[in-house]
Structure formats: structure tokens, C-alpha cells
Amino acid sequence: MRVPVTRKQLKFLPDSSRVVARYFMNGESATKDMLALVFAMSESDVHIALEQTLREFAYRHRNITHLFNKHYNNALSLIEQMDVNIDDISGERKLLIGSYLTMEYSLESTAFFNPSIIPDVDQTYLEEGEKRVIISFRATGEGHISSIVFRRAILDKNNDLHLMSIGKSMDVAEISQKKSYHKGRFVKKMREMNIPEKYFNIIVDDLPDHFEYITLKKSVNNILKDSEISDAKKLALEEITWLVDSYYDIEFEHDSDISERVIYPISESESNGIEDARFVRFVDDDGCIKFYATYTAYNGHTILPKLLSTSDFCTFRIMPLHGKGALGKNLALFPRKIKGQYAMLSRLDGVNNYIMFSDRNTLWNNPILLQEPKYPWEFSKIGNCGSPLWTEKGWLIITHGVGPMRRYCIGASLFDLDDPTKEIGRLEEPLLMPIENEREGYVPNVVYSCGSIIHNNNLILPYAVSDYSTTYAVVEMDALFEGLKN
């Protein structure tokens, strides 16, 4: 007998009006031709063209002139190659050049899916039975490039979600690159990524135990300038570059709403998307609270599991995950330590669920097989649908299974609190499967989640509908435990 599930009617749909202004350069030659035309303009014509541009786009973006100046500075190396006195370039001409190096990108136009939900940092000024929550989504736009976006809502005592107002201008974060790196850890990660040692040794042999970002970047770039470099060596050095670029911090303006903040692909390791962030509210042994998310960075040919951390959803630190267990997709961090160690779920072989324990939340080795496909609806593979949930009866892990016709269903399992390698119960039938009106989308026949919470003794389960849109369901915990026990 299946556990009863209440599907709610609230839907989150793709929205093509949600745009961000990003840097765009159409190759060096074409950009130089464009710059020459702008430099040939009179100051009067520059003023008119800039005013027209600001009139059409300023209201669509937060401080767009700041972006124009930033994108102008990105092209300074090209401008220096031209017969132009940089000191004579007016402020308006710089802004106009920046506008030609900017394009709008619709973040949510294709899909709005794979949600996770966590309690908000602030739980004040709420009525009894209410909880303020933050929901993250994988937003996908042109070229199937994915980003992380957020919505804030209040769950009432009846488990109905009341969305807060959505901001109109997307906020582009300021980026700061990590300055120093540990040589030993960096070398281990390159080995895990199967970068040939004969290529990275020529870079790292002369580096100190702790090296600066700019030192490695310059060394790699100098070698890449060699026109005789082999394709294999070039690929290896490019992967070294995007590994070092994958450590960074981002910060949003404090006066931006969380719905306006987008974590957009920044480093080369993420150039083809940031996928499936699994957020979790983590409580350390000393009571300190931090929010983490595991996600997959993809650059078109290589994936890199990464960890994001924040305490306020305004400043974020991004780091790659290391170790033999930090492979593939589907990593999900437990919300607290177990016997003094961090714990993580993974699916490193693409088929089975694993669990790992570590003294560091970025280093994962010695994976332990946790679950294998057991029932027909999950024979192809089993994975997690977000971080485990603590309950008095055990760790509740929401899972997904892939069965005939690549249909994705959602299940649930229960594990021992003190030793989560021990399975207590597992649903024989899916908790959720795609019903008729959920089967059509970017990827048909899929229901999928990246994280749920427990509220008023109910499981609140947001889930994606066929990789296109998002809704949510409610499950009574008593009924779920009964199903797991049976």
C-alpha cells in the first residue's frame, strides 16, 4: 500500500522576463572593429547613443553603469593594442564601449526545476505554526546553462506556501578569487581529475607549499602561449586553470532581495552550468549554524563536485570537493556531525547510494555502499533527493529511483541515527511518481527533488516536474513512518 501524498497546486514556472546583464565579447578581431567604430564617433554622438541605451535598459538592471564600466575594463588589454590614448577616453565613451560588451541573458526561460527547501535564517514575527523558508531552484536559460536562484516564502499551519514578493532587478555578485592554495591538496585534486602528472609537474614542481593564485595562473598562461603545444597538454593545462579558478567568494549587495540574487556560472569549471544544488541547514557541535550546498559544476566535458557555504545568503564561499569519494553527481551533506565527523551521501558509481565520513567537509574518501536498487521502479539506479532529515525515529533519506522508460520516481528510506550505514526501513512503492499531467516537459516522465524539510509533523517535499517546472507535495510523517516500518 502506497503512502498517501497531498499534491499542492502552487506551481513555479519558467519566466523569460528574469534577465541578467553579462559580459559578451565576439572574438578579438570583431571586438577591435567595433571599438574602432566607437572611437570614430564624436562626443555628441557618443552622448546620444549612451542616453538611448540607458533609457532602454537602465530600469531593467541594478546599477547598469557599474556593469558597463566593469565590462569596459575587461577589454582594456585590447584597447591598449590600438592606436588610442586611454587617458583621453571620456567617461561616457567608456560606458558606451561597456554597453557593446554587455548582453542580456534570460536565466529562467527554459526550465525552473530541481528545488531544495530550508528554514530561513530569520524566524521572527511569525504566527504559531508558521515557518519562513528559502527555496532554491536550478534555473536554466539559453544554451541549457544553469544557475542557482532563490525564492522566500512562509509555510503556514496548513502547510500552504505563501510566496514573498519577487524583486525585479537581478543582482550580479562581486567576485573575489581565493589568494592562496595548499600545494599538496591541489596536486591530489589534479590526480583525482586524471590530469597527467607529466603535464602538471612542469607547473607545480617549482611552487612553494602555499602558492598565490596569480603565480599559478601566470605560469599556466605562459605555457599555453606556445603555438606548438599538443592538444593533450593544452587540455591538461586548461583543466589546471579552471581548477584554480574554481575557488572563489561572491558577495551580493545587502539591499538586494534574495529573489534577485543569482549564483551564475563564474569559473571555467562551471562554464556550462551549475547543476542541482542541495542546500542544508547545518548545525555544528557547538551550536553554530551555517548553510551549505553541494552542487555539480560542468564545463562541457568534465564535472566537478563543489561545496558552497553561507551564513546570510549574501556572501558565499565556493570550493571544489576533494577525495576518491568526491566524484560524479548526487552528493548531499548530513545536517549535523555524527560521532564528531561530517557525513555525506554520494552515488560515485552512477548506480548505488554510498555514505562517507570525514573530519573535513571538503575531503571525502572511503565510501561505504549504502543502498543498491531493490525494486523494479529503481532497477536502473538509485540516488538521493537531498540531504538527510533528522527525526526521532532515524535519518530520513528521500531517494529517487530510475526504472523502465527512464522514469524517475521518488522514494524514502530510514537509517539508524547513531550508525546511518544501517537501514531501518525502505518504501517498497514510490512515494511520488509522475502522474499524467506531470509527464510532459524538457525531460519527460521525471519527478525529482534536491531537498525537503519537516514542518508541523509533515514532510514538505518540493519537486521538479519533468525538468521543466516545480511544485510541492505534503506527506504526513506518521503515515510515512508506518509505510517505512511495514
HELIX and SHEET records of a PDB file:
HELIX    1   1 GLU A   28  PHE A   39  1                                  12    
HELIX    2   2 GLU A   43  PHE A   57  1                                  15    
HELIX    3   3 ALA A   58  ARG A   60  5                                   3    
HELIX    4   4 ILE A   64  ASN A   74  1                                  11    
HELIX    5   5 LEU A   76  GLU A   80  1                                   5    
HELIX    6   6 ILE A   86  ASP A   88  5                                   3    
HELIX    7   7 GLY A   91  TYR A  100  1                                  10    
HELIX    8   8 GLU A  142  HIS A  144  5                                   3    
HELIX    9   9 LYS A  183  GLU A  192  1                                  10    
HELIX   10  10 GLU A  197  VAL A  204  1                                   8    
HELIX   11  11 TYR A  213  LEU A  224  1                                  12    
HELIX   12  12 ASP A  231  VAL A  244  1                                  14    
HELIX   13  13 ILE A  258  GLU A  260  5                                   3    
HELIX   14  14 GLU A  268  GLU A  270  5                                   3    
HELIX   15  15 PRO A  376  GLU A  378  5                                   3    
HELIX   16  16 PRO A  404  ARG A  406  5                                   3    
HELIX   17  17 GLU A  436  GLU A  438  5                                   3    
HELIX   18  18 MET A  477  LYS A  485  1                                   9    
SHEET    1   A 4 THR A   6  ARG A   7  0                                        
SHEET    2   A 4 SER A 469  GLU A 476 -1                                        
SHEET    3   A 4 ASN A 458  VAL A 465 -1                                        
SHEET    4   A 4 VAL A 447  TYR A 448 -1                                        
SHEET    1   B 4 THR A   6  ARG A   7  0                                        
SHEET    2   B 4 SER A 469  GLU A 476 -1                                        
SHEET    3   B 4 ASN A 458  VAL A 465 -1                                        
SHEET    4   B 4 ILE A 453  HIS A 455 -1                                        
SHEET    1   C 2 ASP A  15  TYR A  23  0                                        
SHEET    2   C 2 THR A 102  GLU A 108 -1                                        
SHEET    1   D 4 ALA A 111  PRO A 119  0                                        
SHEET    2   D 4 LYS A 131  THR A 140 -1                                        
SHEET    3   D 4 SER A 146  LEU A 155 -1                                        
SHEET    4   D 4 LEU A 161  LEU A 163 -1                                        
SHEET    1   E 4 ALA A 111  PRO A 119  0                                        
SHEET    2   E 4 LYS A 131  THR A 140 -1                                        
SHEET    3   E 4 SER A 146  LEU A 155 -1                                        
SHEET    4   E 4 VAL A 262  ILE A 263 -1                                        
SHEET    1   F 6 GLU A 174  GLN A 177  0                                        
SHEET    2   F 6 TYR A 248  GLU A 251 -1                                        
SHEET    3   F 6 THR A 315  PRO A 320 -1                                        
SHEET    4   F 6 ILE A 303  THR A 310 -1                                        
SHEET    5   F 6 ILE A 289  TYR A 298 -1                                        
SHEET    6   F 6 ILE A 274  VAL A 283 -1                                        
SHEET    1   G 2 SER A 180  HIS A 182  0                                        
SHEET    2   G 2 HIS A 210  GLU A 212 -1                                        
SHEET    1   H 4 ALA A 332  LEU A 333  0                                        
SHEET    2   H 4 TYR A 342  SER A 346 -1                                        
SHEET    3   H 4 ASN A 353  SER A 358 -1                                        
SHEET    4   H 4 ILE A 368  GLN A 371 -1                                        
SHEET    1   I 3 LYS A 381  ASN A 384  0                                        
SHEET    2   I 3 GLY A 394  VAL A 402 -1                                        
SHEET    3   I 3 LEU A 389  THR A 391 -1                                        
SHEET    1   J 4 LYS A 381  ASN A 384  0                                        
SHEET    2   J 4 GLY A 394  VAL A 402 -1                                        
SHEET    3   J 4 TYR A 408  PHE A 415 -1                                        
SHEET    4   J 4 GLU A 423  ARG A 426 -1                                        
END                                                                             
